[in-house]
C-alpha cells in the first residue's frame, strides 16, 4: 500500500519539469530564457540583452562582467510555474570558454532544449554540447530561432539535424513565411494556424490569432503565396516525415522541432505548452545503491554547481543541489557522503538568478540553493537514511595553462581564499607544481575567458590584483593508477608532471604529438583526458 509520502512525491514529480538550454553563442538563448519566464508570469517585461533600451538588464545575467559584455558566462537556475507545472530552467553559459560549467549543469538536467539560429543551422558549440546530451541519453527538444530574419529553408535545417547528429526529427509546428514576412506557425497536432502580431520589441506576450486549417477566413488573413507555400510544405512533410514517437524522444533518438522567434515572441508559448506535455518528468538516478527512484522516501541530492558572491553585499557562497529522491524540508539534518558529517540545512533558497526567496520544501527535480560555508564540493551527495552516493561529476581536459601570481604579499590571505573559493566553484581547474618551492597555483582552463573572469573576480570580490603568466602546454592527462603507476615508469621526456587539487598526478604536454609519443614509449601507462571521479576525496587547499 502506498504511503501518504509516496503519493505526495508521485504527485509532485508529475508536475515537475527540469531542463537546460544548449546553444552556440548568439543563437538567442538569453532571449528565449527571458520569454519563457515572461509566459510563466515570473517577469512582466522582457529586457532584450542586445537592445538595453532603458538599460534594463537581462534577468538571467547577473554578473557585472556578463552585463557589460551581453553574454552568459555563469550558469544560474530559474524557477517558475506555468499551468500548474513547476519548471526548473537551468540556464547554461552561452560562451564556449565555459563549456565545462555546461557539462556540470547537464548532470542535473532531465531534458535539453537545443536552440538553433535559423540562418546558421548547427554550429560547433551546439554539436559539442549535443554529444554530452547523447552520452547521458537526455531527450532533446529543438527550437529553431530567429525566423523573423532571413534564414535557411526549414526542410534543409531538419535534414542537417538528421544527417549530422543522427537524430530523427519531427516538426511539431511549421513556420509561415520568414524574415519580414514571418507571420506565424502552423500547429501540426491541432491543425491550427497561429498568426502573431508584433509587440514593442517583443517585451510583452505576443497577440495570437488562431484559425483552423481550411477555414475560409485564412484567405483574408494570409497572403495567398504564403498559404500555398504552407500547404505544399505540409504535404511534403506528411509524405516523408516519421510520426512523433515519444519513446524515441525520451531515449534521445528523436527530437521534436519547433520554429519561432524569441525576439518577437512568435511560437514561444506554443513551444512551452508542448514541451511540458512531451518532456521527461524527473526519473531515477544511478547511485551506490543502484538505481533510486524519485519516490524513494528518504531525501537525497547532489551538488552540481557552487557559486561564490552571488550577492556581493553579503559575500555569500551558494551550493546548487539537484533533489533526486524524497522530500526536502527546511532545517532538516542530512548526512554528507564524502565527509561522513551531519549537516543542518538551514536557509534553503528558491533560486531565480540573483533574486532568492527562502523555501520550506522541495521535491525531486527541483534545484535548491544552500548556504555553503565551505562544506560542499562539486559532485557531493547529501542524503538521509541508508548511505548512498551518486556518481561524481567529471572534470574535462583543459587546453590553456597559466601560473597565477599575487604580487602583493599583504594580500596573501585574500589571494588564498579567492583562489580556493573559485576552485571549489569550478570557475577554473587549479593545479600545483610538484616542486615544493613553487607555490603559485597553475590555472587550467578550457578557454581564455575563464582566466579573465578569475582575475576580474579576484579583483572585484577579493580586492586582489594578480599577474598571469601563460604556460606553453595545451594537453593535460590524468595518470590512472596515480603516483604509484607513475613511479614505475622512471624518467619522462617532453612532459611536465603537476598535481591537481586532489593531489593526483597530471601530465602536461605542449601538444598532442608529445602525448602520443609518451604513450607509444610507455604502453603500460594509462592516461585519461577526464579526471577520475571519486566523490569521497577532499581537495588539497594550496598544494
C-alpha positions as CSV (number, residue, x, y, z in Angstrom):
1,X,0.0,0.0,0.0
2,X,1.3,3.4,-0.9
3,X,2.1,5.7,2.0
4,X,1.0,9.3,2.1
5,X,4.6,10.4,1.5
6,X,4.9,8.2,-1.6
7,X,1.6,9.7,-3.0
8,X,2.8,13.2,-2.2
9,X,6.1,12.5,-4.0
10,X,4.4,11.0,-7.1
11,X,2.0,13.9,-7.4
12,X,4.9,16.4,-7.1
13,X,7.1,14.6,-9.6
14,X,4.2,14.5,-12.2
15,X,4.1,18.3,-12.2
16,X,7.8,18.9,-12.3
17,X,9.9,19.5,-15.5
18,X,13.6,20.3,-15.4
19,X,15.7,21.3,-18.5
20,X,18.8,23.1,-19.7
21,X,19.1,25.2,-22.8
22,X,22.1,24.4,-25.0
23,X,23.3,26.5,-27.9
24,X,26.1,28.3,-29.7
25,X,26.8,31.9,-28.5
26,X,24.4,34.4,-30.1
27,X,21.7,31.9,-31.0
28,X,19.4,33.9,-28.7
29,X,19.5,31.7,-25.6
30,X,19.2,34.5,-23.0
31,X,16.3,36.0,-25.1
32,X,14.4,32.7,-25.2
33,X,15.0,32.2,-21.4
34,X,13.5,35.6,-20.8
35,X,10.5,34.9,-22.9
36,X,9.8,31.6,-21.2
37,X,9.9,33.5,-17.9
38,X,7.5,36.1,-19.4
39,X,4.9,33.4,-20.2
40,X,5.5,31.8,-16.8
41,X,4.5,35.1,-15.2
42,X,7.9,35.2,-13.5
43,X,8.7,38.6,-15.1
44,X,6.3,41.1,-16.6
45,X,8.5,42.6,-19.3
46,X,11.5,41.0,-21.0
47,X,14.7,43.0,-21.3
48,X,16.3,42.0,-24.6
49,X,20.0,41.7,-23.9
50,X,21.0,43.3,-27.2
51,X,18.6,46.2,-27.0
52,X,19.1,47.5,-23.5
53,X,16.7,50.2,-24.5
54,X,16.1,51.6,-21.0
55,X,19.3,50.0,-19.7
56,X,17.3,47.0,-18.5
57,X,19.5,44.1,-17.8
58,X,18.6,40.6,-18.8
59,X,17.1,38.8,-15.8
60,X,19.4,35.7,-16.0
61,X,22.7,37.5,-16.4
62,X,23.7,38.8,-13.0
63,X,27.5,39.1,-13.0
64,X,28.8,42.6,-13.8
65,X,31.1,41.2,-16.5
66,X,28.1,39.5,-18.2
67,X,26.1,42.6,-18.1
68,X,28.9,44.7,-19.6
69,X,29.5,42.2,-22.5
70,X,26.0,40.9,-23.0
71,X,27.0,37.2,-22.8
72,X,26.2,34.5,-20.3
73,X,29.3,33.1,-18.6
74,X,27.8,31.6,-15.4
75,X,25.0,29.1,-15.0
76,X,22.0,30.2,-13.0
77,X,18.8,28.4,-12.1
78,X,15.4,30.0,-12.9
79,X,12.3,28.5,-11.4
80,X,8.8,29.4,-12.4
81,X,5.3,27.9,-12.7
82,X,3.1,27.6,-15.8
83,X,-0.3,25.9,-15.9
84,X,0.4,24.2,-12.6
85,X,3.8,22.8,-13.7
86,X,6.8,23.7,-11.6
87,X,9.6,24.3,-14.0
88,X,13.4,24.4,-13.2
89,X,15.2,26.0,-16.1
90,X,19.0,25.5,-15.8
91,X,20.5,28.4,-17.7
92,X,23.9,27.5,-19.1
93,X,26.8,29.7,-20.2
94,X,26.5,30.6,-23.9
95,X,30.2,31.2,-24.3
96,X,32.3,28.2,-25.4
97,X,35.1,29.0,-22.9
98,X,32.6,27.9,-20.2
99,X,31.6,24.6,-21.7
100,X,32.7,22.8,-18.6
101,X,30.2,24.6,-16.5
102,X,27.6,23.5,-19.0
103,X,28.7,19.8,-18.7
104,X,28.1,20.0,-15.0
105,X,24.7,21.7,-15.3
106,X,23.6,19.0,-17.8
107,X,24.3,16.4,-15.0
108,X,21.3,18.0,-13.2
109,X,19.0,18.2,-16.2
110,X,16.3,15.8,-17.3
111,X,15.8,17.4,-20.7
112,X,17.7,19.7,-23.0
113,X,16.4,22.3,-25.4
114,X,18.7,22.8,-28.3
115,X,18.5,26.3,-29.7
116,X,19.5,26.8,-33.3
117,X,19.8,30.0,-35.3
118,X,17.7,29.6,-38.5
119,X,20.3,31.3,-40.6
120,X,23.3,29.4,-39.3
121,X,22.0,26.0,-38.5
122,X,24.1,23.7,-36.4
123,X,27.3,25.4,-35.0
124,X,30.4,23.9,-33.3
125,X,29.4,24.6,-29.7
126,X,25.9,23.1,-30.2
127,X,27.5,19.9,-31.7
128,X,29.8,19.6,-28.7
129,X,27.0,20.0,-26.2
130,X,24.8,17.6,-28.1
131,X,27.5,15.0,-27.6
132,X,27.2,15.4,-23.8
133,X,23.4,15.1,-24.0
134,X,23.8,12.0,-26.1
135,X,26.4,10.5,-23.7
136,X,23.8,10.9,-20.9
137,X,20.8,9.9,-23.0
138,X,18.9,13.2,-22.4
139,X,15.8,13.9,-24.5
140,X,16.5,16.8,-26.8
141,X,13.9,19.4,-28.0
142,X,14.9,21.7,-30.8
143,X,13.8,25.3,-31.1
144,X,14.8,26.9,-34.4
145,X,15.1,30.6,-33.6
146,X,15.3,34.0,-35.4
147,X,12.6,33.2,-38.1
148,X,12.0,37.0,-38.1
149,X,15.2,37.3,-40.0
150,X,16.2,35.8,-43.4
151,X,17.3,32.2,-42.8
152,X,17.8,28.8,-44.4
153,X,14.9,26.6,-45.6
154,X,13.2,24.8,-42.7
155,X,13.4,21.4,-44.5
156,X,17.1,22.0,-45.1
157,X,17.6,22.6,-41.3
158,X,15.7,19.3,-40.4
159,X,17.9,17.5,-42.9
160,X,21.0,18.9,-41.3
161,X,20.0,17.7,-37.8
162,X,19.2,14.2,-39.1
163,X,22.5,13.9,-41.2
164,X,24.9,15.5,-38.7
165,X,23.5,14.4,-35.3
166,X,21.9,11.2,-36.3
167,X,18.6,12.3,-34.7
168,X,15.2,11.7,-36.3
169,X,13.2,14.9,-36.4
170,X,9.5,15.6,-36.1
171,X,8.3,19.2,-36.8
172,X,5.6,19.9,-34.2
173,X,4.9,23.2,-35.8
174,X,5.8,24.8,-39.2
175,X,6.7,28.4,-40.0
176,X,4.6,30.6,-42.2
177,X,6.9,32.9,-44.1
178,X,10.3,34.1,-42.9
179,X,12.2,37.3,-42.3
180,X,9.9,40.4,-42.7
181,X,7.2,38.1,-43.9
182,X,7.3,35.7,-40.9
183,X,3.6,35.7,-39.9
184,X,3.3,32.8,-37.5
185,X,3.3,29.0,-37.2
186,X,1.1,26.1,-38.1
187,X,0.4,23.6,-35.2
188,X,0.5,20.2,-36.8
189,X,-1.0,18.4,-33.8
190,X,-4.1,20.6,-33.6
191,X,-4.2,21.5,-37.3
192,X,-4.4,25.2,-36.4
193,X,-2.7,28.3,-37.8
194,X,-1.3,30.8,-35.2
195,X,-0.9,34.3,-36.6
196,X,1.1,36.6,-34.4
197,X,1.2,40.4,-34.2
198,X,4.5,42.0,-33.3
199,X,4.6,43.8,-30.0
200,X,7.1,46.5,-29.0
201,X,10.4,44.7,-29.2
202,X,8.7,41.6,-28.0
203,X,8.7,42.8,-24.4
204,X,5.1,41.7,-23.9
205,X,3.3,38.4,-24.8
206,X,2.5,38.2,-28.5
207,X,-1.1,38.7,-29.6
208,X,-2.1,35.4,-31.2
209,X,-4.9,34.8,-33.7
210,X,-5.8,31.1,-34.0
211,X,-7.5,29.8,-37.2
212,X,-8.3,26.2,-38.1
213,X,-6.7,24.9,-41.3
214,X,-9.3,25.0,-44.1
215,X,-11.3,27.9,-42.5
216,X,-12.3,30.4,-45.3
217,X,-11.0,33.3,-43.0
218,X,-7.4,32.3,-43.8
219,X,-7.7,33.7,-47.3
220,X,-8.3,37.2,-45.8
221,X,-5.7,36.9,-43.1
222,X,-2.8,35.4,-45.0
223,X,-1.2,36.3,-48.3
224,X,-2.1,33.8,-51.0
225,X,1.5,32.8,-51.8
226,X,2.3,32.1,-48.1
227,X,-0.8,30.0,-47.8
228,X,0.0,27.9,-50.8
229,X,3.7,27.5,-49.7
230,X,2.4,26.2,-46.3
231,X,0.1,23.7,-47.9
232,X,2.9,22.4,-50.2
233,X,5.3,22.1,-47.3
234,X,2.8,20.2,-45.2
235,X,2.1,17.7,-48.0
236,X,5.8,17.1,-48.3
237,X,6.2,16.7,-44.5
238,X,3.3,14.2,-44.2
239,X,4.7,12.3,-47.1
240,X,8.3,11.9,-46.0
241,X,8.4,12.6,-42.3
242,X,8.1,10.0,-39.5
243,X,5.3,10.1,-36.9
244,X,6.0,11.5,-33.5
245,X,7.2,8.7,-31.2
246,X,7.6,9.8,-27.5
247,X,9.5,6.7,-26.6
248,X,12.2,7.6,-29.1
249,X,12.1,11.2,-27.9
250,X,12.7,10.0,-24.3
251,X,15.6,7.8,-25.4
252,X,17.2,10.8,-27.1
253,X,16.8,9.3,-30.6
254,X,14.2,11.7,-32.0
255,X,13.9,15.4,-31.5
256,X,10.6,17.3,-31.7
257,X,11.3,20.6,-33.6
258,X,9.7,23.9,-33.0
259,X,10.1,27.1,-35.2
260,X,9.7,30.6,-33.9
261,X,11.3,33.9,-32.9
262,X,12.2,34.5,-29.3
263,X,12.8,38.2,-30.0
264,X,9.3,38.8,-31.3
265,X,7.7,36.0,-29.1
266,X,6.3,34.1,-32.1
267,X,5.8,30.5,-31.2
268,X,7.4,30.6,-27.7
269,X,4.2,29.8,-25.7
270,X,3.2,27.1,-28.2
271,X,6.7,25.5,-27.7
272,X,6.3,25.8,-23.8
273,X,2.9,24.0,-23.8
274,X,4.1,21.1,-26.0
275,X,7.4,20.8,-24.1
276,X,5.6,20.3,-20.8
277,X,3.4,17.6,-22.4
278,X,6.3,15.7,-24.1
279,X,9.3,16.2,-21.7
280,X,10.5,13.6,-19.3
281,X,9.5,14.1,-15.7
282,X,12.2,13.6,-13.0
283,X,13.3,10.0,-13.2
284,X,15.7,7.5,-11.4
285,X,19.4,8.2,-10.8
286,X,22.4,5.8,-10.6
287,X,23.8,5.6,-7.1
288,X,26.0,3.3,-5.0
289,X,22.7,1.5,-4.0
290,X,21.8,1.0,-7.7
291,X,19.0,3.0,-9.4
292,X,17.0,5.1,-7.0
293,X,13.6,6.4,-8.0
294,X,12.2,9.9,-7.1
295,X,9.5,8.3,-4.8
296,X,12.2,6.6,-2.6
297,X,11.1,8.0,0.8
298,X,14.5,9.2,2.0
299,X,15.8,12.6,0.9
300,X,18.9,12.7,-1.3
301,X,20.5,15.0,-3.8
302,X,23.9,16.1,-5.3
303,X,25.8,19.3,-5.7
304,X,26.3,20.2,-9.3
305,X,27.5,23.8,-9.0
306,X,28.9,26.2,-6.5
307,X,28.8,29.9,-6.8
308,X,30.5,32.5,-4.6
309,X,29.4,36.0,-4.0
310,X,26.1,35.9,-5.9
311,X,25.2,38.8,-3.8
312,X,28.4,40.9,-3.3
313,X,26.8,42.7,-0.4
314,X,26.6,39.5,1.6
315,X,29.8,37.7,0.5
316,X,27.8,34.5,0.3
317,X,28.5,31.1,-1.2
318,X,25.7,29.0,-2.6
319,X,25.7,25.3,-3.4
320,X,23.2,24.3,-6.1
321,X,21.7,21.0,-5.2
322,X,19.6,18.8,-7.5
323,X,17.0,17.0,-5.4
324,X,16.8,13.3,-6.6
325,X,14.6,11.5,-4.1
326,X,12.3,12.1,-1.2
327,X,11.2,15.4,0.2
328,X,13.5,18.3,1.2
329,X,12.4,20.2,4.3
330,X,13.9,23.4,5.7
331,X,16.2,22.9,8.7
332,X,16.5,19.1,8.1
333,X,19.7,17.4,9.1
334,X,21.4,15.3,6.3
335,X,24.5,13.2,6.0
336,X,27.3,14.4,3.8
337,X,28.6,11.3,2.0
338,X,32.2,12.5,1.4
339,X,33.0,13.7,4.9
340,X,30.6,11.5,6.9
341,X,29.4,14.5,8.8
342,X,25.9,15.6,9.6
343,X,24.9,18.9,8.2
344,X,21.9,21.0,9.1
345,X,20.3,22.6,6.0
346,X,19.1,26.0,7.2
347,X,18.3,28.9,5.0
348,X,17.5,26.9,1.8
349,X,16.6,29.2,-1.1
350,X,14.5,29.0,-4.2
351,X,16.6,30.4,-6.9
352,X,15.7,33.0,-9.5
353,X,19.0,34.3,-11.0
354,X,20.2,36.8,-8.3
355,X,16.9,37.1,-6.5
356,X,16.2,34.4,-4.0
357,X,13.4,33.6,-1.6
358,X,13.5,31.1,1.2
359,X,11.7,27.8,0.8
360,X,10.3,25.3,3.2
361,X,10.0,22.2,1.0
362,X,11.3,20.9,-2.4
363,X,10.7,17.7,-4.4
364,X,12.7,15.6,-6.9
365,X,13.5,17.6,-10.0
366,X,13.8,20.8,-8.0
367,X,17.1,22.7,-7.6
368,X,17.7,24.4,-4.3
369,X,20.4,26.8,-3.2
370,X,22.1,26.0,0.1
371,X,24.3,28.4,2.0
372,X,27.7,26.9,1.8
373,X,30.3,27.8,4.4
374,X,33.0,25.7,2.7
375,X,31.2,22.4,3.4
376,X,30.3,21.3,-0.1
377,X,32.3,20.5,-3.3
378,X,31.0,19.8,-6.8
379,X,29.7,16.2,-7.0
380,X,29.0,15.8,-3.3
381,X,26.0,13.7,-2.3
382,X,23.7,14.6,0.7
383,X,21.2,12.1,2.0
384,X,19.1,10.8,4.9
385,X,18.6,7.2,5.8
386,X,20.8,4.5,4.4
387,X,24.1,5.7,3.0
388,X,24.1,6.3,-0.8
389,X,26.4,8.2,-3.2
390,X,25.7,9.5,-6.7
391,X,28.3,9.2,-9.4
392,X,30.6,12.2,-9.3
393,X,30.8,14.9,-11.9
394,X,33.9,14.7,-14.1
395,X,36.4,17.4,-15.0
396,X,37.4,17.6,-18.6
397,X,40.8,18.1,-20.1
398,X,41.8,21.8,-20.0
399,X,43.7,23.3,-23.0
400,X,45.1,26.5,-21.6
401,X,47.5,26.8,-18.6
402,X,48.9,29.8,-16.7
403,X,50.7,30.5,-13.4
404,X,48.7,32.9,-11.3
405,X,50.9,35.3,-9.1
406,X,50.0,37.6,-6.3
407,X,52.5,40.5,-6.4
408,X,51.3,41.9,-3.1
409,X,52.4,39.8,0.0
410,X,50.0,41.7,2.3
411,X,47.1,40.3,0.3
412,X,48.3,36.7,0.8
413,X,45.2,35.6,2.8
414,X,42.7,37.2,0.4
415,X,44.5,35.6,-2.5
416,X,44.4,32.1,-1.0
417,X,40.8,32.5,0.0
418,X,39.8,33.7,-3.5
419,X,41.7,31.0,-5.3
420,X,40.3,28.3,-3.1
421,X,36.7,29.5,-3.4
422,X,36.8,30.0,-7.2
423,X,38.4,26.5,-7.5
424,X,35.6,25.0,-5.3
425,X,33.1,26.7,-7.6
426,X,34.6,25.1,-10.7
427,X,35.3,28.5,-12.3
428,X,38.7,27.1,-13.3
429,X,40.7,24.0,-12.5
430,X,43.7,24.5,-10.3
431,X,47.0,22.5,-10.3
432,X,50.3,22.9,-8.4
433,X,53.9,22.2,-9.2
434,X,55.4,19.1,-7.6
435,X,58.4,21.3,-6.7
436,X,57.6,22.5,-3.2
437,X,59.5,25.7,-3.8
438,X,57.0,26.8,-6.4
439,X,53.8,27.7,-4.5
440,X,52.0,29.7,-7.2
441,X,48.8,27.9,-8.4
442,X,48.6,26.9,-12.1
443,X,45.2,27.8,-13.6
444,X,43.9,25.2,-16.1
445,X,41.1,26.3,-18.4
446,X,39.1,25.3,-21.4
447,X,39.0,28.9,-22.7
448,X,40.8,32.2,-22.4
449,X,37.7,34.0,-21.0
450,X,37.9,31.7,-17.9
451,X,41.3,33.3,-17.0
452,X,39.8,36.8,-17.5
453,X,36.9,36.0,-15.2
454,X,39.1,34.6,-12.5
455,X,41.3,37.8,-12.5
456,X,38.2,40.0,-12.7
457,X,36.5,38.3,-9.8
458,X,39.7,38.2,-7.6
459,X,40.0,42.0,-8.1
460,X,36.2,42.7,-7.8
461,X,35.3,40.3,-5.0
462,X,38.5,39.8,-3.0
463,X,40.4,43.0,-3.7
464,X,43.4,41.2,-5.1
465,X,45.3,42.2,-8.2
466,X,47.1,39.3,-9.9
467,X,49.6,38.6,-12.7
468,X,49.0,35.8,-15.1
469,X,52.0,34.0,-16.9
470,X,50.9,31.8,-19.7
471,X,52.5,28.3,-19.9
472,X,53.4,26.5,-23.1
473,X,51.1,23.5,-22.7
474,X,47.9,22.5,-24.5
475,X,47.2,19.0,-23.4
476,X,46.6,17.5,-19.9
477,X,46.2,13.8,-19.0
478,X,45.5,12.3,-15.6
479,X,47.5,9.2,-14.7
480,X,45.3,6.2,-14.0
481,X,46.7,4.4,-11.0
482,X,48.1,7.6,-9.5
483,X,51.6,8.2,-8.2
484,X,52.4,4.5,-7.8
485,X,51.8,3.9,-11.6
486,X,53.9,6.9,-12.4
487,X,56.9,5.9,-10.2
488,X,57.2,2.6,-12.1
489,X,57.9,4.4,-15.3
490,X,61.0,6.3,-14.3
491,X,62.1,9.4,-16.1
492,X,59.7,11.1,-18.6
493,X,60.6,13.3,-21.5
494,X,58.7,16.2,-23.2
495,X,56.2,16.4,-20.3
496,X,55.8,18.2,-17.0
497,X,54.2,16.5,-14.0
498,X,51.9,18.6,-11.8
499,X,49.3,17.6,-9.2
500,X,45.6,18.6,-9.3
501,X,43.6,20.0,-6.4
502,X,43.0,16.4,-5.2
503,X,46.8,15.8,-5.1
504,X,46.6,13.4,-8.1
505,X,49.3,13.3,-10.8
506,X,48.6,15.1,-14.1
507,X,50.9,15.2,-17.1
508,X,51.1,18.4,-19.2
509,X,52.2,18.3,-22.8
510,X,53.0,21.0,-25.3
511,X,50.9,19.2,-28.0
512,X,49.0,16.0,-28.8
513,X,52.1,14.7,-30.6
514,X,54.2,14.7,-27.4
515,X,51.3,13.0,-25.6
516,X,51.1,10.2,-28.3
517,X,54.9,9.8,-28.3
518,X,54.9,9.1,-24.5
519,X,52.1,6.6,-24.8
520,X,53.9,4.8,-27.5
521,X,57.1,4.7,-25.4
522,X,55.2,3.6,-22.3
523,X,52.2,1.5,-23.4
524,X,51.6,0.3,-19.8
525,X,51.0,3.8,-18.6
526,X,47.2,4.5,-18.7
527,X,46.3,8.2,-19.3
528,X,42.9,9.8,-19.2
529,X,41.5,13.1,-20.6
530,X,38.9,13.1,-17.9
531,X,39.8,13.5,-14.2
532,X,39.0,10.2,-12.3
533,X,35.8,10.7,-10.3
534,X,35.8,9.9,-6.6
535,X,33.1,11.6,-4.7
536,X,34.8,10.9,-1.4
537,X,38.0,12.8,-1.9
538,X,38.9,16.0,-0.2
539,X,40.6,18.7,-2.3
540,X,44.1,19.9,-1.3
541,X,43.9,23.6,-0.5
542,X,47.3,25.1,-1.5
543,X,49.4,22.3,-2.9
